[in-house]
Amino acid sequence: MATRKTTIWNAANIVTCSRIALLPIWLLLAEYVRGANLLGTGGFLPWVSCILYMLISLTDKLDGYLARSRGEVTDFGKFLDPIADKLAVIGAFLYLLEIELVPSWAVLLIVAREFLVSGLRMVVSTKGVVIAASNLGKWKTATTMTAICGLLVAATLPAGGIASTIKLISDIAMWIALALTAWSGIDYFVKSWKYVAS
């Protein structure tokens, strides 16, 4: 469907803005839940925290679908959507680091890749070139979000077989996500090099 001129306050951009607005709410709730769990008073709130982050993750696909299907792709959306994605991933990684479910080097790898790709995009754009997002990047995002959600669920469940199984699966997904993170960053660097070096 052809893109048509539209206001920035369309359905897709409202979803994107909502994702950003929900992130600090989720993080505050997650921190509160962590303290409540330490006191044994968490109740059902850990599940509310998990579900809220899952909703935030799902909107990553929803806003893109709405923009394309309704012909409402805007420069504002193109600018804001990747920022919302990065905030969702980095915010969750920092929380998982705090509760010792991911190592610090994994967070560094994620942040370094985002800085690298963002910097390369800026340089390449000055040459009038746009390098389309590859399937590697899409798989990286999907796998990372899945691993994060799994780790949050594992942290919510009582210690035992089910929690251990979910954590093991989530850890495997996280290793795959980290490999895709490094691979997609290298792939983007290779594709950008001839423009950066010229």
N, C-alpha and C positions, 0 to 999 in steps of 0.2 A: 504494500500500500504506500502511495506517495506521501511524503512528509508535507504537512500543511502548516502554515504559520499559525501559531496559537500563543495564548498567554502562558507565562511561566508557571502559573498556578493551575496546572492541569492535574489530572488524577495521578499520573506517574510521578511528577515532582512532589506532590503532596505525600505520596507514599515514601519517597526518598527522605523528605524532611522529617516525616514521622519516625523513620528508622533512626535518624540522628538524635531526635528528641528523646526517644525511648532508651538510648544507650546509657546516659547517666542515671536514669531511673533504674534500669536493670543493675547497673554497677552498685548503686547505693543499696538496693535490695539485696544483692548478693553479699555485700559486706555485712549488712545487718543479719542476714541468715547465718553467715559464718560465725558471728559473735553469739547468736542465739543457739546455734548447734553446740558451741563450746559449753554453754550453760545448760544444755539439754532442754531448751524451750523452743526449738525450731518449728515443730508442728508441721503444718502443710506448706509453709512458706518456701521451703527449698524447691518444691515442685512448681510453685508459682514462678520462682526465679528461672528454673529450667525452661518452662513453657514460654516465658517472656523472651528469653534469648532465642529459642527456636522460631518464634514469630518474627523476631528481628532478622534472623537468617533467611527465612522464607521470603521476606519482602525484597531480598536481593534479586530474585527472579521476577517478582511481581511487577516492579516498576518498569523493568525493561520490556516485559510483555505488553504492559499497558501503553507505553510510549510507541512501540512499533505497531501494535494492532489498531490503535486509534489515530495513527499518523500525527502524533504529538511529540516527536523528538525535538528537543530544544537544546541550545548551547548551555543553558543553565543546568539542564539535566545531565548533559555530557560531562560538565564540570563537577557537579555535586555527587553523582552516583559513585564514581570510584573513590571519592573521599569518604563517603558513607561506608563503603565496603572495607576500606582500610581501617577506619575507626572501629568497626565491629570486630574485626579480626585482632587488631593490636590491643584493644581494650580487653577482650576476652583472654588473650595470651598473658597480659599483665596480671589479670586476676588469677589465672591458672598458675602463673609463676609464684604469686603470693601464697597460694595454698599448696605449693610444692608438687604440682601435677605435671609441670613441664620444666625442663632445664633452661637456664638463662641463655645458653648458646642457641637454643631453638628460637627464643624471642629475638635475639640479635640477628639471626639469619632472616627471619621474617621482615624485621624493620629495615635491615640493610638492603634486601631485595626491593622493597617498596621505594626506598630512597634512590636506588640505582635506576629503576625503571622510570620513576618520575623525573629524575634529572635528564635521562636520555630522551624522554618524550619532549621535554622543553627544548633541548638542543636541536633535535630533529625537526620540531615544528618551526624553528627559525629558518629552516631550509625549504619550508613549504611542503613538507612530507608528513604523511600520517601513516604510521605502521599499525595495521589492524591487530586487534587482540587475537592471539592464537588460541587454539583449543587447549593447549597446555595451561594457559592462564585460567581458563574456565574450569578445567578439571582440578587445578590447584585450589581455586576458591571453593568449589563444591566439596572436595575432600577435606579441606581444612575446617569448613563449617561443620561437616559431619563429625569429624574427630572432636571438635570442641564441644558440640552438643552431647556426644557420648561420654566425654570426661565429666561434664557437668552432671549428667544423670548418674554416673558411677559414684560421684562424690555425694550425691543426695541419698542413694540407697544405703541401707544398713550394711555393715561389713559382712561379707559372705560370698557364696558361690556366684550368685547372679551379678553382684557388683563387681567381683573380680573378673568375671567373663566379659562384661561390658567394657571394663577398663582395658583388658587385654586387646579386645577388638579395636577399641578407640586408640590405643597406643600404636597398633599396627597401622591404622588409618592415618595417625599423626606422622609416622615415619614416611609413609607414602606421600603425604602432603608436603613434608619438608623436602623430600627428593624432588617433587614437582616444582616446589618453590625455587630451589637452586637451578633446576633444569630450565624452567621458564625464564628465569632471570638471565641465564647464560644465552638462551635462544634470542631474547630481546636484544642483548648486548651485541651478539653476532650480526643480527639484522640491522642494527643501528650503526655499526662501526664505520661503514663506508661514508656515512653522513657526518659522523663525529670527527673522523680523521681528515675530512676534506677541508 
